[in-house]
């Protein structure tokens, strides 16, 4: 779904860390897109919906536009 560079930026921005794991699942990516859209991430909330994922993708596209400044 995502390039290596794209998921690295998604992971780092959503989790606010610079440590990058070797593996990253699609489920984690969808959850991180929800975090970028502003969901709280409480365990009882479940996975983000379509609207949250779309909003997260918009934020990710903005972050990718400025990727040369982030890495």
N, CA, C and O atoms as a MOPAC input file, in Angstrom:
PM7 MOZYME 1SCF
protein

 N      0.81600 1    -1.19600 1     0.00000 1
 C      0.00000 1     0.00000 1     0.00000 1
 C      0.86300 1     1.26500 1     0.00000 1
 O      0.59400 1     2.19700 1    -0.75800 1
 N      1.88600 1     1.30100 1     0.83700 1
 C      2.71400 1     2.48800 1     0.95900 1
 C      4.15800 1     2.17400 1     0.57800 1
 O      4.62700 1     1.05100 1     0.76000 1
 N      4.86200 1     3.18400 1     0.04400 1
 C      6.30700 1     3.04000 1    -0.18300 1
 C      6.98400 1     2.94300 1     1.17400 1
 O      6.38000 1     3.20700 1     2.21300 1
 N      8.23600 1     2.56400 1     1.13800 1
 C      8.99400 1     2.48400 1     2.39000 1
 C      9.12200 1     3.86700 1     3.02400 1
 O      8.99800 1     4.01000 1     4.24000 1
 N      9.36900 1     4.87600 1     2.20700 1
 C      9.51100 1     6.24000 1     2.72100 1
 C      8.19300 1     6.76400 1     3.28000 1
 O      8.18200 1     7.45800 1     4.29600 1
 N      7.07900 1     6.43500 1     2.62100 1
 C      5.77300 1     6.89800 1     3.07100 1
 C      5.40000 1     6.30600 1     4.42400 1
 O      4.94000 1     7.03100 1     5.30700 1
 N      5.59000 1     5.00600 1     4.60100 1
 C      5.19000 1     4.43300 1     5.88300 1
 C      6.12800 1     4.84400 1     6.99200 1
 O      5.72100 1     4.88800 1     8.15300 1
 N      7.39100 1     5.15200 1     6.66600 1
 C      8.29600 1     5.64700 1     7.70600 1
 C      7.81200 1     6.99500 1     8.23100 1
 O      7.80300 1     7.22900 1     9.44000 1
 N      7.41100 1     7.87600 1     7.32500 1
 C      6.89800 1     9.18400 1     7.73800 1
 C      5.59500 1     9.02200 1     8.50400 1
 O      5.38700 1     9.68400 1     9.52100 1
 N      4.71400 1     8.14700 1     8.02500 1
 C      3.44800 1     7.89000 1     8.71700 1
 C      3.70300 1     7.38500 1    10.13100 1
 O      3.10500 1     7.87800 1    11.08700 1
 N      4.58200 1     6.41400 1    10.26300 1
 C      4.88200 1     5.83300 1    11.57600 1
 C      5.47500 1     6.87300 1    12.51900 1
 O      5.03100 1     7.01300 1    13.65800 1
 N      6.47700 1     7.59800 1    12.04000 1
 C      7.17300 1     8.56800 1    12.89800 1
 C      6.26100 1     9.70300 1    13.34200 1
 O      6.31300 1    10.11900 1    14.50000 1
 N      5.43800 1    10.20200 1    12.45100 1
 C      4.56200 1    11.32000 1    12.80200 1
 C      3.40100 1    10.89700 1    13.69600 1
 O      3.03200 1    11.62300 1    14.61900 1
 N      2.83000 1     9.73900 1    13.42800 1
 C      1.69600 1     9.28100 1    14.23000 1
 C      2.13300 1     8.89100 1    15.63400 1
 O      1.42200 1     9.15700 1    16.60300 1
 N      3.28700 1     8.26800 1    15.74700 1
 C      3.74700 1     7.77700 1    17.05800 1
 C      4.72800 1     8.70400 1    17.74100 1
 O      5.15200 1     8.44700 1    18.86700 1
 N      5.09400 1     9.79200 1    17.05800 1
 C      5.99700 1    10.81200 1    17.60700 1
 C      7.30000 1    10.19800 1    18.10400 1
 O      7.69900 1    10.38300 1    19.25400 1
 N      7.94600 1     9.46600 1    17.21000 1
 C      9.20600 1     8.81200 1    17.52200 1
 C     10.09800 1     8.83400 1    16.28500 1
 O      9.61700 1     9.03300 1    15.17000 1
 N     11.37000 1     8.63200 1    16.48100 1
 C     12.29600 1     8.54400 1    15.35500 1
 C     12.77000 1     7.11300 1    15.13400 1
 O     13.48300 1     6.83300 1    14.17100 1
 N     12.37600 1     6.21200 1    16.02100 1
 C     12.74000 1     4.79900 1    15.87700 1
 C     11.80500 1     4.15500 1    14.86100 1
 O     10.58400 1     4.23000 1    14.99600 1
 N     12.38400 1     3.52300 1    13.84600 1
 C     11.59600 1     2.93300 1    12.77300 1
 C     11.70200 1     1.40800 1    12.86800 1
 O     12.80800 1     0.86700 1    12.88600 1
 N     10.55200 1     0.70600 1    12.92800 1
 C     10.59800 1    -0.76200 1    13.00400 1
 C     10.93300 1    -1.36600 1    11.63800 1
 O     10.83900 1    -0.69500 1    10.61000 1
 N     11.32000 1    -2.62200 1    11.64300 1
 C     11.62300 1    -3.29900 1    10.38300 1
 C     10.35300 1    -3.74400 1     9.66600 1
 O     10.31800 1    -3.77400 1     8.43500 1
 N      9.32100 1    -4.08600 1    10.41000 1
 C      8.05800 1    -4.49900 1     9.80500 1
 C      6.94700 1    -3.56000 1    10.24600 1
 O      6.98600 1    -2.98300 1    11.33300 1
 N      5.95800 1    -3.42200 1     9.37400 1
 C      4.84100 1    -2.51700 1     9.62900 1
 C      3.63900 1    -3.09000 1     8.89800 1
 O      3.66800 1    -3.23100 1     7.67600 1
 N      2.59000 1    -3.42000 1     9.62500 1
 C      1.43800 1    -4.06100 1     9.01100 1
 C      0.43300 1    -3.02500 1     8.50100 1
 O      0.46900 1    -1.85800 1     8.89300 1
 N     -0.45100 1    -3.47000 1     7.63200 1
 C     -1.48700 1    -2.59900 1     7.11100 1
 C     -2.43900 1    -2.16000 1     8.22100 1
 O     -2.92600 1    -1.03000 1     8.21000 1
 N     -2.70400 1    -3.04000 1     9.16900 1
 C     -3.56500 1    -2.69900 1    10.30100 1
 C     -2.96000 1    -1.55300 1    11.11800 1
 O     -3.67200 1    -0.63900 1    11.53100 1
 N     -1.64900 1    -1.60500 1    11.34700 1
 C     -0.97000 1    -0.52700 1    12.06500 1
 C     -1.02000 1     0.77400 1    11.27200 1
 O     -1.18300 1     1.85000 1    11.84700 1
 N     -0.88100 1     0.67600 1     9.94700 1
 C     -0.91900 1     1.86900 1     9.10000 1
 C     -2.29500 1     2.53200 1     9.14900 1
 O     -2.39500 1     3.75600 1     9.22600 1
 N     -3.34100 1     1.72900 1     9.10300 1
 C     -4.70200 1     2.27700 1     9.16600 1
 C     -4.94500 1     2.93900 1    10.51200 1
 O     -5.54600 1     4.01100 1    10.58200 1
 N     -4.48400 1     2.30900 1    11.56900 1
 C     -4.63300 1     2.89100 1    12.90100 1
 C     -3.86000 1     4.20900 1    13.00100 1
 O     -4.35500 1     5.17600 1    13.57900 1
 N     -2.64300 1     4.24700 1    12.43700 1
 C     -1.84200 1     5.46500 1    12.47300 1
 C     -2.45400 1     6.57600 1    11.62700 1
 O     -2.33000 1     7.75100 1    11.97400 1
 N     -3.11500 1     6.22300 1    10.52000 1
 C     -3.84400 1     7.23700 1     9.74800 1
 C     -4.96800 1     7.83400 1    10.59500 1
 O     -5.23600 1     9.03400 1    10.52300 1
 N     -5.61500 1     7.00100 1    11.38700 1
 C     -6.64300 1     7.50400 1    12.29500 1
 C     -6.06700 1     8.44800 1    13.33000 1
 O     -6.69100 1     9.45200 1    13.67300 1
 N     -4.88900 1     8.13900 1    13.82600 1
 C     -4.23700 1     9.01400 1    14.79700 1
 C     -3.90500 1    10.35500 1    14.15800 1
 O     -4.08100 1    11.39900 1    14.78600 1
 N     -3.42400 1    10.34000 1    12.91200 1
 C     -3.13700 1    11.59600 1    12.21800 1
 C     -4.39300 1    12.43400 1    12.01600 1
 O     -4.32000 1    13.66200 1    11.97400 1
 N     -5.54800 1    11.77500 1    11.89100 1
 C     -6.79100 1    12.50900 1    11.68800 1
 C     -7.33600 1    13.09100 1    12.98900 1
 O     -8.22100 1    13.94700 1    12.97400 1
 N     -6.80200 1    12.62200 1    14.10800 1
 C     -7.21800 1    13.21500 1    15.37500 1
 C     -7.99300 1    12.31300 1    16.30800 1
 O     -8.50500 1    12.79600 1    17.31900 1
 N     -8.10700 1    11.01700 1    16.02000 1
 C     -8.80800 1    10.15200 1    16.96500 1
 C     -7.97600 1    10.01600 1    18.23800 1
 O     -6.75700 1    10.18700 1    18.21800 1
 N     -8.63200 1     9.71600 1    19.31300 1
 C     -7.95800 1     9.63700 1    20.60900 1
 C     -7.08700 1     8.39600 1    20.74800 1
 O     -6.02200 1     8.45100 1    21.36300 1
 N     -7.52600 1     7.29400 1    20.18800 1
 C     -6.74400 1     6.06700 1    20.26200 1
 C     -6.96700 1     5.26800 1    21.52800 1
 O     -6.10500 1     4.48500 1    21.92800 1
 N     -8.10900 1     5.45400 1    22.16200 1
 C     -8.42500 1     4.66000 1    23.34700 1
 C     -8.67900 1     3.21500 1    22.92200 1
 O     -9.20100 1     2.97500 1    21.83300 1
 N     -8.31400 1     2.25000 1    23.77200 1
 C     -8.49600 1     0.84100 1    23.40600 1
 C     -9.94400 1     0.46100 1    23.08500 1
 O    -10.18600 1    -0.43300 1    22.27400 1
 N    -10.89000 1     1.12500 1    23.70700 1
 C    -12.29500 1     0.77700 1    23.47500 1
 C    -12.86000 1     1.40800 1    22.20200 1
 O    -13.98300 1     1.08900 1    21.81000 1
 N    -12.11000 1     2.29100 1    21.55100 1
 C    -12.60000 1     2.96100 1    20.34400 1
 C    -12.63200 1     2.05500 1    19.12800 1
 O    -13.47700 1     2.24300 1    18.25200 1
 N    -11.75000 1     1.08900 1    19.04600 1
 C    -11.68900 1     0.23300 1    17.86600 1
 C    -10.89900 1     0.89500 1    16.74900 1
 O    -10.18000 1     1.87100 1    16.96400 1
 N    -11.04900 1     0.34500 1    15.55800 1
 C    -10.33000 1     0.86200 1    14.39400 1
 C    -11.02600 1     2.10400 1    13.85800 1
 O    -12.23700 1     2.25700 1    14.02100 1
 N    -10.26400 1     3.00100 1    13.21400 1
 C    -10.87800 1     4.21600 1    12.66400 1
 C    -11.79400 1     3.89300 1    11.48000 1
 O    -11.62600 1     2.88000 1    10.80200 1
 N    -12.74800 1     4.76600 1    11.25600 1
 C    -13.67600 1     4.58800 1    10.15000 1
 C    -13.15000 1     5.21200 1     8.86800 1
 O    -12.02400 1     5.70600 1     8.81200 1
 N    -13.98700 1     5.18100 1     7.84000 1
 C    -13.58600 1     5.67500 1     6.51900 1
 C    -13.27000 1     7.16400 1     6.54300 1
 O    -12.31700 1     7.61100 1     5.90400 1
 N    -14.05700 1     7.92300 1     7.26900 1
 C    -13.83400 1     9.37500 1     7.32400 1
 C    -12.50100 1     9.70500 1     7.98300 1
 O    -11.76400 1    10.56700 1     7.50300 1
 N    -12.19500 1     9.03100 1     9.06800 1
 C    -10.92200 1     9.26000 1     9.76500 1
 C     -9.73700 1     8.84600 1     8.89900 1
 O     -8.70100 1     9.51100 1     8.90000 1
 N     -9.88700 1     7.75700 1     8.16600 1
 C     -8.80900 1     7.30400 1     7.29500 1
 C     -8.56500 1     8.31800 1     6.18100 1
 O     -7.41600 1     8.61700 1     5.85400 1
 N     -9.64800 1     8.85300 1     5.59000 1
 C     -9.49700 1     9.85600 1     4.53300 1
 C     -8.83900 1    11.13200 1     5.05700 1
 O     -7.98300 1    11.71300 1     4.39000 1
 N     -9.23600 1    11.55800 1     6.23800 1
 C     -8.61300 1    12.73900 1     6.83000 1
 C     -7.14300 1    12.47900 1     7.13800 1
 O     -6.30600 1    13.36400 1     6.96100 1
 N     -6.82700 1    11.28200 1     7.59300 1
 C     -5.44000 1    10.91800 1     7.85400 1
 C     -4.61600 1    10.89100 1     6.58500 1
 O     -3.45200 1    11.29400 1     6.59300 1
 N     -5.20800 1    10.41800 1     5.48300 1
 C     -4.50600 1    10.41600 1     4.19900 1
 C     -4.22000 1    11.83300 1     3.71500 1
 O     -3.17500 1    12.08000 1     3.11400 1
 N     -5.13700 1    12.76800 1     3.97000 1
 C     -4.90300 1    14.16300 1     3.60500 1
 C     -3.72400 1    14.73300 1     4.38100 1
 O     -2.88500 1    15.43900 1     3.82000 1
 N     -3.66400 1    14.42400 1     5.67300 1
 C     -2.54400 1    14.88900 1     6.49600 1
 C     -1.24400 1    14.25100 1     6.01400 1
 O     -0.21400 1    14.92000 1     5.93300 1
 N     -1.29300 1    12.96800 1     5.69700 1
 C     -0.10000 1    12.27100 1     5.21200 1
 C      0.39000 1    12.87700 1     3.90400 1
 O      1.59700 1    13.02800 1     3.71200 1
 N     -0.51700 1    13.22400 1     3.00800 1
 C     -0.11600 1    13.85900 1     1.74200 1
 C      0.57600 1    15.19400 1     1.99300 1
 O      1.54200 1    15.53100 1     1.30800 1
 N      0.09100 1    15.94800 1     2.96300 1
 C      0.74800 1    17.20800 1     3.31400 1
 C      2.13300 1    16.95700 1     3.88500 1
 O      3.07900 1    17.67900 1     3.57100 1
 N      2.25400 1    15.94200 1     4.71700 1
 C      3.55600 1    15.60400 1     5.29700 1
 C      4.53200 1    15.13600 1     4.22400 1
 O      5.72000 1    15.45400 1     4.28000 1
 N      4.03700 1    14.38600 1     3.25400 1
 C      4.90000 1    13.90000 1     2.17900 1
 C      5.38000 1    15.02500 1     1.28500 1
 O      6.45300 1    14.93600 1     0.68600 1
 N      4.58500 1    16.08700 1     1.19300 1
 C      5.00300 1    17.24900 1     0.40000 1
 C      6.22600 1    17.91700 1     1.02900 1
 O      7.01800 1    18.54800 1     0.33000 1
 N      6.38100 1    17.78000 1     2.34000 1
 C      7.49400 1    18.39800 1     3.05900 1
 C      8.49300 1    17.35000 1     3.57600 1
 O      9.21900 1    17.61200 1     4.53500 1
 N      8.53300 1    16.18400 1     2.95700 1
 C      9.35200 1    15.08000 1     3.45600 1
 C     10.83900 1    15.37600 1     3.44900 1
 O     11.56200 1    14.85600 1     4.29800 1
 N     11.31800 1    16.18500 1     2.53300 1
 C     12.75300 1    16.45200 1     2.51100 1
 C     13.20600 1    17.23100 1     3.74200 1
 O     14.38700 1    17.20900 1     4.08900 1
 N     12.27900 1    17.91600 1     4.40100 1
 C     12.62000 1    18.63900 1     5.61400 1
 C     12.49500 1    17.78100 1     6.86100 1
 O     13.03200 1    18.12600 1     7.91400 1
 N     11.77400 1    16.64300 1     6.74500 1
 C     11.48600 1    15.82000 1     7.91500 1
 C     12.50100 1    14.72700 1     8.15200 1
 O     12.74700 1    14.37100 1     9.30400 1
 N     13.10800 1    14.17400 1     7.09700 1
 C     14.03200 1    13.05200 1     7.27200 1
 C     15.45000 1    13.51000 1     7.40500 1
 O     16.35300 1    12.68700 1     7.55800 1

